[in-house]
Amino acid sequence: HKILTSLKGPHGGFSLLRDPREITLFDIILTIDGEELFTNCVMHNGSCRSVSHEKKPCPLHNDYSRVRNDMMKLFKSRTIADIVKATNKSGKITI
């Protein structure tokens, strides 16, 4: 998904293919886990994915929809650069 590149060998490693200010946590989650975190039913009974979910959603559907939307906003608004900056300010990890 054009986020990382790697080189093998003794001087190899991983590096970012894009500016860290352009890579959101949402991009990373989609690349690693897919969209299921944002689309699956929280109760995993499938009722929210079926065609009739508006008529008979799972008991937590409406509450989890709000949580899921808040998570998406958070993950779309935070970048790798934001995380590095916050980490450096915390003083707990040095880069």
N, C-alpha and C positions, 0 to 999 in steps of 0.2 A: 504493500500500500504506500510505498515511497516515503516511509518514515525513517527507516534505518538502512545502512549499508554495512557490510562486514568485509574484512580482509583476513585471510588465513595466514598463519605463519608466526614466527617469533615477534614480529613487529606489527602484527595484525590487531584486530579489535573491531569494535563497533563505533559508528559515528552517525550523526543525524544527517539526513538528506535535505532537510528543510530547516529554515530558521526556527529556533525553539519558541519564538514569539508567535509562530504560525501553527504550531502543533498543540491541539487542545487535548485535554484528558479524554474527551469524547472520541476523538480520532483514535486514541490508543485503545480504549475499551472496545470500539467497533472492530478494530484490527485483531485484537486478541480473542475477544469473546463473542463478537457479532452483536446483532441488535437485540438479542433475546432479553437482556436485562431491561430493555425499554419496551418490550412488546409482550413478554410472557405474562400469564396470569400468576399472581402472587401465590395462589393456592395450588397451582399446578394441576388443576383438575380439567383444564382445557375449556371451561365454560366461557371464558372471556375471549378466546380465540375463535369460537364458533360463530357462524353467521347470526345466530340468534342471541348474541351476548347482550344486546340492548334490551331484550325482553327478559333475559334470565342470567345476569352476570353473577359472578361469585360474590359471596357476602362482603368481601373487602375491596371490590372493584373500584368504587368511587373514592374511597380513602387512599388506596394505593395509586390511583391515577394522579392524584394531587402530588403525592410523594415522588412518583416517577417523573412528573413534569418538573418539579423542583430539582431533582437530581440531574435531569438533562440540562437545565439552565446552568447549574453549577459546573458540570463537566464541560459544557460548551464555552463557558466564560473563563475557565482557567487553562493556562498554557504551561508548557514545560518551563518556559522562562519565569513564569510566576512562581512555580514550585521551587526552582533554584534560588530565586531572589528571597523567598520566604525562609528557605532552609539556611541561607547564608546569614540572614538577620537573626535567626534563632540562636546562632552560635553553637548549636549542638552538632553540626556536621560542617566540616570545612572542605572546600573543593580546591 
